[in-house]
């Protein structure tokens, strides 16, 4: 049969349709009870119970005992921000350029600066409202000094909104600077290690 004839033929009686045998809905309480029992104790119920029992008896359990155990996250995971310090002087890296504040699409970064006695810009107040932040990573991407990056701490639950804007919690502590344990990032757009071996050429025809 040609395609034109197949679409022109509207007779569907010879195409293998069959009527579904649907029983009448019971009206008596005893009929309703029997229907519930018939639908409950079918083979699908025992198949589901067997699948649950089989997974329970396996020894290679994939459940993570949170918060004692945590899943590893990637090096470019966009979690709570980290403010970096200079290795030479332990001072803040932020120069107060305001690029992070301007590019923030959720309008959650606030910065106030002033000119110090050496005619240099100094950051007097810096806050990030984590309650509004969508963790897009634009602030870390445009920062020319890599002063703001995204860390791996994703647990930022709190009972008060004031805890979401504490700059001191995001700044690297001085004891970590003395111990030399401040993590450095090449930037938000940097590729992960050993990524060159994984890159494949795009199959283009030209």
N, C-alpha and C positions, 0 to 999 in steps of 0.2 A: 504494500500500500504506500502510495506516495505521501509526501508530507502535506501537500495541498488537500488530498482526499481525507487524510487523517484529521485535519482541522475542520474540514467542511462537514464531516460526518458527526452529527451531534447525538446520535443514538448510543447511549451508554449502557444499554441493557445487555450487550454481548461482550463487555470488556472485563468480565470476571468479578463483578460486584456481588456481594452476598450480604444478607441481612444478619445483624447481630442479635443473638437471642438474649434479650433483656427481660429478666423476670419482673413481674409486677411488684411494686413496693408494698410490703406487708402493712396491714392496718391494725392487726391484733397485737397485743403485747407479746404473746407467745411466738408469733411469726417474726416480730422484730428481734426477739432474743435469739431465735434460731439463725436468723441472718447474721447477727453479730458473731455468733459462735462459728458459723461457716467461714466468715471472712477473717476471723482471728486465727484460727488453727489451720492455716494452710501451710504448704511447704515452704513458702517464702519466709515465714516467721522463723522456722528452724534453720534455714540457710543463714539468715542474719545472725541468729544466736551462735551458730558455729563459727562464723567469721569473727565475731567479737571474742569468743573463747580462744580461737587460734591466735589472735593477735595478743591476747593477754598472756598466753603461755610462752610466747617467744622471749628469748633472752636478750636479743639485740634491741632493746627498748630505745626509741628515739626521743623520749620525753626529756626536756631540759628542766632541771630542778632550779627554776628561777626563784629568788635572785642569787642563790649560791653559785649557779652555773649560768653563763651567758654565752650566747652565740657570737662567734667572731664576726666582726664587721670589716668592711673594706677600708683602705687607707684614705679614700676620698669620700667617706660617708659624711653627709651634711647634718651634723648634730649641733649641740650647743656650742656657741662661739668661744674661741680662745684668743685672748689678747697677748701678744708677744712682747718680750723685752729685748733690749740690745745686749749682746754678749759682752761688749767692752765696758759698758757703764751701768748695766742693770736698769737703765731708764726705759720708759715706755717707747715703743717704736712708733706709735702714732704721731704724725706730724700735724694733724689737724687740717688736712686738705679738704675734708668734707665730701669726698667722692662717694663714700659708703652711704652717707646720709642722703645724697642727691639721687643715687641710683636705687635706693630701697623702694620697692614697689608696694610694700605693705605699710610704709611710713612708720616704722617702729624704731628707727635710730635717731637719737637726739644728741647733738654735739654743741658745746659752747667753748669758744676760744678767746684768748686775749693776747696782747703783745707784752712780752716781759721786758725787763730792763735792758736786755741785749738786743732788742728790736726783733725778736723772733717770736713766731706764733707758738702759743702754749695752750694745750688742751686743759681746760678747767673742769669740765663736766662731760661725761660720755655715758650714755645709757642705751641699752637695747631692750625693748619690751618683748620678751620672749612669748608673752601671751598673744601677740599679734604677728610675730615672725612666722613666715611660711617656709623658712630654711631653703630659699632658692639658691643661695650661694653667690649672688651678684656682688655683695659687699666684699667678700673675700677675693672675688675675681678682679675687681677694679683697684684694689688696694696697691699702691705703688711700692710700699715698704713691707708688704706681707706682714703687717701688724695685726691683722684680724684674719683668722682662719677658722675652719670648722673642726671641732674635736670629735671624739667618740662618745662623749657623755650624752646619752639620750634620755636619762631619767631626770626630768625637770618638773616633777609634780610638787605642788606646794599648796598650802591652805591660804596664803596671802599673795596678793598681786605684787606687793613690794619686793618679793623674793625673785621676781622675774626680771628685774632691772639692775641687779647688783653688779657693778663694774668690777669690784674687787674679787668676786668669785670667778670671773672670766680671765682676769689678769694672772700671768704666771707668778707663783709665789717666789720670794727671794731665796728660800732654801733650795728650791729646784734649780735656780740659776747657779747657786754656789756648788751644787752637786753636778751640774752640767747635764741635767736630764730634760731640758726643754726640747720638745719635739719640733723639728723644723720641717716645713713643707715647701715644695717648689712652687706651689700655687694651686688654686682650686682646679685649674684646667690641666694640671700635670698628669701624665700617664703613670700607671702603676709600674712597678719593677718588672723586668723581663717581658715587657709588652711588645718589644721589637720583634721577638721571635714569633709572636702570635699574629702579627699583622699579615693579612693576605691581600694580594692585588685584586682590585676590582675588575671583574671580567667585562671590560668594555671592548666594543668592536672597532674602535678607532684609536 
